[in-house]
Amino acid sequence: MTVDPTGGPPLLVFPGDPRHPRRPDPHFAGEAATARSAGAACAVLDHEALLAGDAEGALARVPRGAGPVWYRGRPLSAARHAALAAALTAHGGRPLTSPAAYRTARELPRWYATFRALTPPSNWLACAPGRAPERAALARLAASLGTPGRSCPLLVTDWGTPGGHEAAETLRLPDGADTDRLVSAVGRLLALRGARLTGGVALRAVEPLDPVGVARVWWVDGEPVLTGPHPGTPELRPVPELTSVAPAVRALGARFVTTDLARRTDGVWRVREVGDGQVAALPPGVDHRPLFEALVTAGAGFPLTLAAGRVALRALLPATAARVADGEAAGFDWIDGAPAGTTSGAAGLAVRAAAAGPCNPGWGVFVLTDAVTGTALGSIGFHGPPDDEGFVEIGYDLSPSARGAGRATEAVRLLAGWAAARPEVRTVCALTEPENTPSQRVLERAGFRFAGEREGLRAYEAPAVRDADGAAERLR
């Protein structure tokens, strides 16, 4: 997936209220308020006009030249989503989920190969609405998922990700070998779905699951930014293991997706569904701020993760930073059991900066983690966005148990190199206490040079070297 710098926050577009067209639909009003508090601009579209085929008219209240755009609303067919994307582009916007990415996340045959090892065995046949595949073809499809002599429970659905009323139209079959019941179930599915049928018929093996519930995980640019209960069972709040899922999500290449996970009776977490984040329902009773803060940051062209060598830097966005500032683990596995006091202090500064505004995504704090294990080792980040002269200051700190292994040098080199490649940066600087020689050695090994004393502190700088076109080549 590609992240392009834009220089400003993205626009989030929500369905409008049919009775009050200038307002978001009441179902999305809370989301719109959260998006605005995270720094996004918001606009409404006429969902009924979009469904009627008037994509251009649907954007009557969407500003022209909006730049990067996320859609958050009701599920759309692939054709309607493509029409919306085309209209937004003609309107001067840049949809951040392409029609191809939308179909990839929404249709089983498009995401299944990437998640094959993580999801129940599945197979499918194409068919038109109201025209069932032949009986023999359905029998072969079911047989491909079962073991001779053993019953094989199946789910009968279409190619689309179930949601809302569609979930009720997913039918369970006690044994796929019962061809009569299979044909009957497919006929019922086609009748229920009608013209809304997506792609054709899909059969999915039913696996034995623990009764802990289903977790929905929201991913932005390959990073899990929010985990909550499935909207259908909000009272159950399992915490899934994501180690095996994250590489598959990143391999899928879609920027904004969801995964629904359930735990099999052998303790293995399984991906039940993949979905598009634009249209997947958010669970009630969960703080949605981390999701919208991630959408604002990624939509503005800033990374949620920077990785190189042994380190990965994970953006600590305000809602999560507030928890770290209070000394909480906040979902991270800290090497010393909890964030160090200096890390909590840096998180607190980031929270206060975000509260003071204006929104400056990308120029905050990152949690410094081990790239392989994910263990949180400390923090690194900026003291604010670049000033008018292009100077930006960084700071960093490692937990005591993480020091002395060269991770700080790698992290400083990584973050400074990223900053130097930004067009608004001319010099990356860092200040240290005169007696802090270990920190000074880190800076020197990362390519910084001593630049004199400033208010009793030693200043180190790493100017960006640029080519004839002004592009950053490296740190001097």
N, C-alpha and C positions, 0 to 999 in steps of 0.2 A: 504494500500500500504506500502511496505517495502523500506526503504532507507538504503543502506549499505555503510559504509565509504570505500573509495578506495585509498585515499592518493594522487590522481592526477586528473587533468582535464579529461573530457571524450573526445572521438573522435567523430566528426560529419562526417558522410559519405554522400556525395552528388553525384548525377549522373554526369558522365564525359561528356565533349563535344565530340561528335562523330568525329569531324574534328581535335580536339586537345585533345586527350584522357587524357593527364596529367592535364588538366584544368577542373574546374567545368563547367557544362552546362551553357551557358550564362544566362539562366533563373534563375539560382541559384548562379551566381557568386557574386552578392551583398550580399546574405545571408552568403556565405562562408567567405567573407571579414569581415562581422559583427561578425560572430562566432569566427574568429581568434582574432579580437580585444577584444572580451570578455574573451579570454584566452583558447579557445578550440583548440585542434589539429583537422585538417581537412584532409580528403582523398576523392578520387573519385572512383566510381565503374562504371563498364561497364553496363549501363542499358539495352542495346540491348541484351547482353549476358544473363543477368538475365531473360529477357522476353523469350529468346529462350530456357530456361531451364538449362543453365550452370551457376548455382549460384556460384560454386567454381571459375570458370574462371572470373566471374564478379568482383571478389575481387583481381585480379592480382596486383592492385596498392594500396591495403589496407594493411597497415603494420600488421604483425602477432603479437599476444600478446598485442593487443591494450587496453585490459581491457574494461571499460564501453563504450558503443557505442549508440549514437542516429543516426537514419536515418532521412534525410530530402530530400524528392524527390517527384517523381511522384507517383500517386496512383498505388497500386499493388493489384492483386487478393489475397485472403487469402492464396491460395496455394503458390503463388510466394513470399509473405511475409514470410511464414513459411520456405520456402527454403532458403531465404536470412538469416533469423535468425539462421537456422541450420548451414549454411556455415560460418557465422560470429563466431559462437560458436566453430566450428571445427578449425577456424583460430586463436583461442585464444582470441576472443572478448567476451563481455558479453552484448548482446542486452538489452537495457533498456525498450523496449516495446516488450512484449512477443507476439507470434502469437495469443494467446487467448485474450490478451488485445486489439490487433489490430482488431480482429473480433468484440469484444464487442463494440468498439467505432464506427465501420464502418457499422454494420448491425442492422437495426431497431428492429428485434425481440430480440436482445441481450441487447439493452439499454432501450427499451421502458418501461419495468416494473419499472425501477428505476426513470424514468421521467414521469410516467403516469399522475400525477397531474399537470404537467407543460407543457405538449405538446398536440397538437391536437389529438383527438381520432383516433386510427389507428387499422387496422387489416390486416392480410396477409394470403397467401396460398403458400405452396411450389409447385414449378413446375420446370421442366427441360427446358433449352433453346429451344425455338420453339414449346413447347407443352403447350398450354393454359389450365388452369383449366376448368372444365365443366361449362357450362352456369349457371346451377342451383347453383353451388357452389359460383360463382361470385355474383349472385343475393343475396344469403344469406349473403355473406361477406359485400356487400354494405348496406343491410338492417340493419345489426348489428350496423352501424354507424349513421343511420338516425332516424328521428321521423316520424311515419306514418302521411301522409297528408301534410308534409312539404318537400320542395325541400332540398336536401343535396348535395352541391357542394363537389367534391372529387378530390384529386390528385391521379393519377395512376402512380406508379413507381415500382421499384424492391426493394429488401431489403437493398441495399447499399446506403451510403450517396451520394447524387448527387454532382458532381463536374465536372468542365470543360464541355465537350460535353455532359456528363450525365445529367447536369441540363436542357439542351434543350430537353432531352428525357423524362422528367417528364411531363405528360399530365394532363390537367385540364378538368374535366368532370362537366358540369353545374348541373347535378342531377344524383346521383347514382341510383335512382329508374328507370332510363331509361336503362333497361338491354341491349337493342340493342346497344346503344352507348357505354355502358360499355364494352361489348364483343368486339366491334370494337376498342376501345381504348387499351384494353389489347393486342389484336392482333397486333396493331401498335407498342406498346411498345416492344413486343417480337421481332418484325422484326427489330426495331431500335437497340435493345441491342444485339441480336444474341447470340453468344457464351459468350459475356461479361455479360450476365444476372447473377445477384447475388441472389441466394436463391430461388426467386420466385416473385410473384406479391404482392404488398402492396397497400392498399387504405388508404388515410389519409383525414380526414375532413378538409375542408377549413374554417378558422375562419376569421371574419371581422377584418382588421388591419388598424391602423392609418398610414398615408403616411409618416412616419418619417424615413423609411428605416430599414434595418436589420443590427444589430451589430454582429460582430464575436469576441468572447472572447476566449483567449488562456489560458489554465490551465496547470500548472506543479505541480505535487504532490498535487493537490487539491486547489492550489492557483491561482487566476486570475492574470496573469502577463502581459497581453497585451489586450487592447480592441481597436478595430478599426472598420471601415466600412466593410461591406461584399464586397469582391472583385468585385462582379457584379454591385454594386452601390457605387463606391468610393466617389462620391460627397455628399452622405448622411452620416452623422456621429452622429447617436443617441448614447446616453449614457444610457445603460440599468441598471435596478435595479437587483442586483445579490444576495440579501439576501436569497431568496428562492431557488436559483439555486445552490449555493455553497454546501449545504449539499448533494444534489443529485449527484453532480460531485464527491464529496469525497466518497459517497457510491458506486459509480460505480467501484472505485478501480483502474482505468487505470491511469498511471502516466502522460501521455501527450495527452490531448484531446482538442477539440474545441467545443463550443456551439454557434449556430447561434440563435439570439433572435430578435423577433419582438414584437411590442406593439399592443395588441388588442384594439379595440375601447373603451373598458371599462377601459382602462388604465393599464391593467395587462400585464406584460412582459411574453411572451411565448417562449418556446424552439422550434424552427422550426426543427433544426437538431442537432445531435451530430456527431462529426467526430474525426478522429485520427489526432493528431497534426503533425505527421510525414509527412503527405501527403496533408494537407489542405493548400490552397493557401493563402499567405499573401497579405494584401491589399497594393496598392501603396500609397505613400505619408504619410506613418506612420513610426515613429522611431521604428525599430525592435530590438534595443539593449536590452530593458528589457526582451524580450523573450529569447534571446541567453544568456544573463547573468544568467537568471534563469535556463536554460538548463545546463550551465556550473556548477553552484552551486549545483543543484540537482544531476547531473551526477557524480560529485566528492564525493557524499555521504553526503552533508551537508543539513540541513533542511532549507526550506523557511519559515517555521513557527514552533515555539515551543509554546506549550500551556499547562497550568496547573492551576487549580483553577479559579481565576477571571481574569487571564491575558493571553494574547497571544502575543508573540513576532514575528514580521513579518520582515524578512530580508530586509534591505534597500540597494538594489543593486545599482551600480554606476550611471546608467542613471537616476534613480529616486532620488538617493541621491543628485545629482547635482541640481535638482529642489528644494529639501528641503533646500539645502545650500543657495539657493537664496531667501528663505523665502516663497516659494510656498506651498500650501497644498498638491500638488502632488497626488491627489486622496484620501487622508486621511481626515477623519472628526476630526479635532483637537479640543480638549475640549475648548481651548481658541481662536478658530477661525483660528489660524495659529501656526506653530511650534515655540516653544520658541527659543530665541537667542542661548542658549546653545545647543539645539538640532540641529539647523542649523549649528552651529560651528562644532559639531561632524560629521554631514553629510559632511561638507566640508573637514574635515580630511580624511574621508573614500574615498572621490573622489580623493584627492591628492595621497593617498596610492595606489589606483587602477591604477592611471596614472603612478606612479613610477614603478609599477610591482616589481617582477613577480606576476602573478595572485595568490591570496590567498583567494579563495572562502571560506565562512563560518566564517572567522575571522574579520568581519566588524561590522557594526551597525545594530541594530534592532529597529523598531518602537514598543514601548510598547503600547499595545491597551487593551481595555476592552474586555474580551473574549466573552461577550454576545452581546454588542452593536456595537463593532468594533471601538468605539471612541478612537482616538489617544491621549495618555496621556503623552507621553514623549519619551525618547530614552534610550537605553542601548546597550552596545556592548564591543568589544575588542579593545585595543590599537594596536593590531597587532597579528600575529600568535605566538604560543609558541616559546620561545627561546630554545637554545640547552640544557638547564637544565630543560626544561619542565615547566617553569614559563609562565603564561599568565595573563595579567592585564585587568581588566574590569573597565568600568566607566558607570555612569548612571545619568539621570536627569529627573525630572518630571515637566510638566507645572504647574504653580502656583495653578490652580484650582484643580489639581489632587493630591496634597500633603496631607499627614496626614491621608490617608485611608488605609495604609498598602500595597498598590500596589507595591511600590518600593521593599519592602522586598520579596514579592512573585516573582517579576521579577528577583531579584538578586539570590535568591535561585534556580530558574529554570535555568537561564543561567549558573550559576556556577556548578550546578549539571550536566548539559549537558557537559560542558567543562571537568569536572573531569572524565567523562566516556570515553573521548578520550584517546587512548593509548599514545599519545605524550605529554599529560599533567600530570605534577606531582603536581603542586601547582597553585591555582587560587589566585590572589592577587588584592588588590585595595588600592589606596592612597587617603587620604583626608587631607584637611587643618586642622590644630590643633583645630581651633575654630568651625569646622563644626560638632558639636555633633549630629545633626539629622542624618547625613549620617553615622556617626560611629555607631549609634544605629541600623540603617538599616542593616549594615554589621554584627553586633553582633547577631541580631535576625535571620539573614540568615545563621548563622553557622560559620562566620569568627572570628578569634582571633587576637588581637593586637600583632604585630610582631616587634615593635620598630620604631624608627625614620629613615627616609631616605630623605636626602636633605631638611630638614625642614618640611617634611610631615609625617603624621602618616600612617604606613603600616599595613594592615590587610591581613591575609592569611587564606586559607581554603585548606589544603592538601587533596588529594584524598587518601582514604584508599582502598587498593587492596587485593584481595584474593591471594591464593597460585599460581594461574595461571596468575596473573597480571591484572585481570579484576577489574575495579573500582566497589566498593560496595556502597560507599556513601561518602559524605563530612564529615570529622571529625568535 
